[in-house]
């Protein structure tokens, strides 16, 4: 399955009190992403604050997104949970809703061994016909999907992609070396997009693309055209902003950035909290500096 260069892990806008999903701003967010460098929308991921959404909210957001996108770009739904059965039910419901694929995070908290991880993913993947993206993020789940497990899972026909957020380029390289060419590896870390491309990766499942999608798209295109020095210049400019977007628990910083653009308010749901006044000042300094640098490569 071709997700393009950039899949954006979309935020879930909330009303001011955080009690409800803000569908007006969600519609605007979808249009903004499609118009600004996003090739694929990933809904109900970590950035979408999916642990704070009820099952009803998850399904409503998913159906709304599929309807609003209306086939213009692929929609991937995050349906992974640490309960295999619940993940299967959500994957099946997502398929019925019309998604182009599902994303399955490694089962957190339970801490299964590699055999358990393999069995978990296979059981879910075999319950649907749509393509499956694995999501490896040890910093959040407490477990790592080992490269040999990824290689074994890549033999399951509809397991076709991995979002690798281990931060370990050696591991990503090992996955690329041990899987077929039709299995694609995407970075789950914005700052490793260019380094992963250099070792054979395909692109990024991004948070930063909410606000700098066109710049990231240009960086990737330049690299693929062999203009490595120009791509590196954008990468170097992006890094401080990317760090600022993760300096506080995500998605609080990116929602604040989006609020500066008028695309949603900056409300997040507990246990994540909004940026403090001092944190906003620190973010604004990096934000303003980036857009000064942007003039040098725009």
C-alpha positions as CSV (number, residue, x, y, z in Angstrom):
1,X,0.0,0.0,0.0
2,X,1.4,3.4,-1.0
3,X,0.9,6.1,1.7
4,X,3.0,8.6,-0.1
5,X,5.8,10.5,1.6
6,X,3.9,11.9,4.6
7,X,1.1,10.5,6.7
8,X,-0.1,12.9,9.4
9,X,-1.2,11.5,12.7
10,X,-4.1,13.9,13.0
11,X,-5.1,15.7,16.3
12,X,-8.6,15.4,17.6
13,X,-10.0,18.9,18.2
14,X,-12.1,19.3,21.3
15,X,-14.6,21.9,22.4
16,X,-13.4,24.6,24.8
17,X,-14.3,22.6,27.9
18,X,-12.9,19.4,26.4
19,X,-16.1,17.6,26.8
20,X,-16.9,16.9,23.2
21,X,-15.2,16.5,19.8
22,X,-15.2,19.7,17.8
23,X,-16.4,18.5,14.4
24,X,-16.4,21.9,12.9
25,X,-12.6,22.3,13.5
26,X,-12.1,18.6,12.6
27,X,-13.5,19.3,9.2
28,X,-11.2,22.3,8.8
29,X,-8.3,20.2,10.0
30,X,-8.9,17.6,7.3
31,X,-9.0,20.2,4.6
32,X,-5.9,21.9,5.9
33,X,-3.9,18.7,6.0
34,X,-4.9,17.6,2.5
35,X,-4.0,21.1,1.1
36,X,-0.7,21.3,3.0
37,X,1.5,18.3,2.3
38,X,-0.3,15.4,3.8
39,X,-0.5,12.3,1.5
40,X,-2.4,10.1,4.1
41,X,-4.4,10.9,7.2
42,X,-3.9,8.7,10.2
43,X,-6.9,9.1,12.5
44,X,-7.2,7.8,16.1
45,X,-3.5,7.6,16.8
46,X,-1.5,8.8,19.8
47,X,-1.6,12.4,18.6
48,X,-5.4,12.1,18.3
49,X,-5.5,11.4,22.1
50,X,-7.2,8.1,21.5
51,X,-6.7,6.8,25.1
52,X,-9.1,9.6,26.2
53,X,-11.8,8.8,23.6
54,X,-14.7,6.6,24.4
55,X,-15.4,3.7,21.9
56,X,-18.4,5.7,20.6
57,X,-16.3,8.8,20.1
58,X,-13.6,6.7,18.3
59,X,-16.1,5.3,15.9
60,X,-17.8,8.7,15.3
61,X,-14.5,10.4,14.6
62,X,-13.5,7.6,12.3
63,X,-16.7,7.6,10.3
64,X,-16.7,11.4,10.1
65,X,-13.1,11.5,8.8
66,X,-13.7,8.8,6.1
67,X,-16.8,10.7,4.9
68,X,-15.1,14.1,5.0
69,X,-12.0,12.9,3.1
70,X,-14.2,11.2,0.6
71,X,-11.5,9.2,-1.1
72,X,-9.1,12.1,-1.8
73,X,-6.3,10.6,0.3
74,X,-6.0,7.3,2.1
75,X,-7.3,7.1,5.7
76,X,-5.6,4.8,8.2
77,X,-7.3,4.2,11.5
78,X,-5.5,3.5,14.7
79,X,-7.4,0.6,16.2
80,X,-4.6,-1.1,18.3
81,X,-5.1,-1.8,22.0
82,X,-3.5,-4.0,24.6
83,X,-6.5,-6.3,24.4
84,X,-6.4,-8.4,21.3
85,X,-10.1,-9.1,21.1
86,X,-11.0,-5.4,21.4
87,X,-8.4,-4.5,18.7
88,X,-10.0,-7.1,16.4
89,X,-13.5,-5.7,16.9
90,X,-12.3,-2.1,16.3
91,X,-10.3,-3.2,13.2
92,X,-13.4,-4.9,11.8
93,X,-15.6,-1.8,12.5
94,X,-13.0,0.4,10.9
95,X,-13.0,-1.8,7.8
96,X,-16.8,-1.6,7.6
97,X,-16.5,2.2,7.9
98,X,-14.4,2.4,4.8
99,X,-10.9,3.0,5.9
100,X,-8.0,2.2,3.6
101,X,-6.0,0.5,6.3
102,X,-5.6,0.0,10.1
103,X,-2.7,0.8,12.4
104,X,-1.9,-1.5,15.3
105,X,0.3,-0.3,18.1
106,X,2.3,-2.9,20.1
107,X,0.2,-4.1,23.0
108,X,1.2,-1.9,25.9
109,X,1.3,-2.6,29.7
110,X,0.8,-6.4,29.3
111,X,4.5,-6.7,28.2
112,X,4.1,-9.9,26.1
113,X,7.2,-11.7,24.8
114,X,8.0,-11.7,21.0
115,X,5.8,-14.8,20.4
116,X,2.9,-13.0,22.1
117,X,3.5,-9.9,20.1
118,X,3.5,-12.0,16.9
119,X,0.4,-13.9,17.8
120,X,-1.4,-10.6,18.8
121,X,-0.8,-8.9,15.4
122,X,-1.5,-12.0,13.3
123,X,-4.8,-12.6,15.0
124,X,-6.0,-9.1,14.3
125,X,-4.6,-8.9,10.8
126,X,-6.3,-12.1,9.8
127,X,-9.7,-10.7,11.0
128,X,-9.7,-8.0,8.3
129,X,-8.8,-7.7,4.6
130,X,-7.5,-4.1,4.6
131,X,-3.7,-3.4,4.8
132,X,-2.2,-3.3,8.3
133,X,0.4,-0.9,9.6
134,X,2.4,-2.0,12.6
135,X,3.3,0.7,15.1
136,X,6.4,0.3,17.2
137,X,6.9,2.9,19.9
138,X,8.7,1.3,22.9
139,X,8.9,4.6,24.8
140,X,5.1,4.5,25.2
141,X,4.3,0.8,25.2
142,X,7.2,-0.6,27.3
143,X,8.0,-3.3,24.6
144,X,9.9,-3.3,21.4
145,X,8.9,-5.2,18.3
146,X,12.1,-7.0,17.4
147,X,13.3,-6.8,13.8
148,X,13.1,-10.6,13.5
149,X,9.4,-10.4,14.6
150,X,8.7,-7.7,12.1
151,X,10.3,-9.8,9.4
152,X,8.1,-12.7,10.3
153,X,5.0,-10.5,10.5
154,X,5.8,-9.1,7.0
155,X,5.0,-12.5,5.6
156,X,1.4,-12.1,6.6
157,X,-0.2,-10.8,3.3
158,X,-1.9,-7.7,4.6
159,X,0.8,-6.6,7.1
160,X,2.5,-4.2,4.7
161,X,3.9,-1.3,6.7
162,X,5.6,-0.4,9.9
163,X,5.6,3.0,11.7
164,X,9.0,2.7,13.5
165,X,9.3,5.1,16.5
166,X,12.0,3.3,18.4
167,X,14.5,6.0,17.5
168,X,16.9,3.3,16.6
169,X,18.3,3.6,13.0
170,X,20.2,0.4,13.3
171,X,16.9,-1.4,14.1
172,X,15.2,0.3,11.2
173,X,18.1,-0.7,8.9
174,X,17.8,-4.3,10.1
175,X,14.1,-4.3,9.3
176,X,14.7,-2.9,5.8
177,X,17.4,-5.6,5.2
178,X,15.2,-8.5,6.4
179,X,11.9,-7.7,4.7
180,X,10.9,-7.7,1.0
181,X,10.9,-4.5,-1.1
182,X,7.1,-4.3,-0.9
183,X,7.2,-3.9,2.9
184,X,7.6,-0.2,3.7
185,X,9.2,1.4,6.7
186,X,8.0,4.8,7.9
187,X,9.6,6.9,10.6
188,X,7.5,7.6,13.6
189,X,9.9,10.3,14.6
190,X,9.8,13.6,12.6
191,X,13.5,14.3,13.3
192,X,14.5,10.9,11.8
193,X,12.7,11.4,8.5
194,X,15.7,12.3,6.4
195,X,18.1,9.8,8.1
196,X,15.6,7.0,7.5
197,X,15.3,7.9,3.9
198,X,19.1,7.7,3.6
199,X,19.0,4.0,4.7
200,X,16.1,3.0,2.5
201,X,13.0,4.1,4.4
202,X,9.9,5.5,2.6
203,X,8.7,8.5,4.6
204,X,7.2,9.6,7.9
205,X,4.0,9.3,9.9
206,X,4.3,12.9,11.2
207,X,3.1,15.3,13.9
208,X,5.0,18.3,12.6
209,X,3.3,18.0,9.2
210,X,0.3,19.6,10.8
211,X,2.1,22.9,10.6
212,X,5.1,22.4,8.3
213,X,3.8,19.7,5.9
214,X,4.8,21.5,2.8
215,X,8.3,22.0,4.0
216,X,8.7,18.4,5.0
217,X,7.2,17.3,1.6
218,X,9.8,19.5,-0.1
219,X,12.6,18.1,2.0
220,X,11.7,14.5,1.0
221,X,11.2,15.4,-2.6
222,X,14.6,17.1,-2.8
223,X,16.2,14.0,-1.2
224,X,14.6,11.7,-3.7
225,X,15.7,13.9,-6.5
226,X,19.3,13.6,-5.3
227,X,19.5,17.1,-4.0
228,X,20.8,16.0,-0.7
229,X,22.5,19.2,0.5
230,X,19.2,21.2,-0.1
231,X,17.2,18.5,1.7
232,X,19.7,18.6,4.6
233,X,19.3,22.4,4.9
234,X,15.5,22.0,5.5
235,X,16.1,19.1,7.9
236,X,18.5,21.2,10.0
237,X,16.0,24.1,10.1
238,X,13.2,21.8,11.1
239,X,14.9,20.1,14.0
240,X,14.5,22.8,16.6
241,X,10.8,23.2,15.8
242,X,10.4,19.4,15.9
243,X,12.0,19.4,19.3
244,X,9.7,22.2,20.5
245,X,6.7,20.2,19.3
246,X,7.8,17.4,21.7
247,X,9.3,19.4,24.5
248,X,6.0,18.9,26.4
249,X,3.7,15.8,26.3
250,X,2.2,15.5,22.8
251,X,-0.2,16.7,21.4
252,X,-0.3,19.8,23.7
253,X,2.5,21.7,21.7
254,X,1.1,20.9,18.3
255,X,-2.4,21.9,19.4
256,X,-1.0,25.2,20.6
257,X,0.7,25.7,17.3
258,X,-2.5,24.9,15.4
259,X,-4.4,27.4,17.6
260,X,-1.9,30.1,16.5
261,X,-3.1,29.3,12.9
262,X,-6.7,29.4,13.9
263,X,-7.3,25.7,13.1
264,X,-8.5,24.6,16.5
265,X,-8.2,25.6,20.1
266,X,-5.4,24.2,22.2
267,X,-7.5,22.1,24.6
268,X,-6.3,18.7,25.5
269,X,-7.8,16.0,27.7
270,X,-6.4,14.9,31.0
271,X,-3.9,13.5,31.9
272,X,-2.3,15.7,29.2
273,X,-2.4,19.4,30.2
274,X,-2.3,22.6,28.1
275,X,1.0,24.5,27.8
276,X,1.8,26.9,30.6
277,X,2.4,30.6,29.9
278,X,6.1,30.1,30.1
279,X,6.0,27.1,27.9
280,X,4.1,29.0,25.3
281,X,6.7,31.8,25.3
282,X,9.5,29.3,24.8
283,X,7.6,27.7,22.0
284,X,6.8,31.0,20.3
285,X,10.6,31.8,20.2
286,X,11.3,28.7,18.3
287,X,8.3,29.1,16.1
288,X,9.2,32.7,15.1
289,X,12.8,31.7,14.5
290,X,11.8,28.8,12.2
291,X,9.7,31.0,10.0
292,X,12.6,33.4,9.6
293,X,14.8,30.5,8.5
294,X,12.0,29.3,6.2
295,X,12.6,32.3,4.0
296,X,16.0,31.0,3.1
297,X,14.7,27.8,1.5
298,X,11.0,28.7,0.6
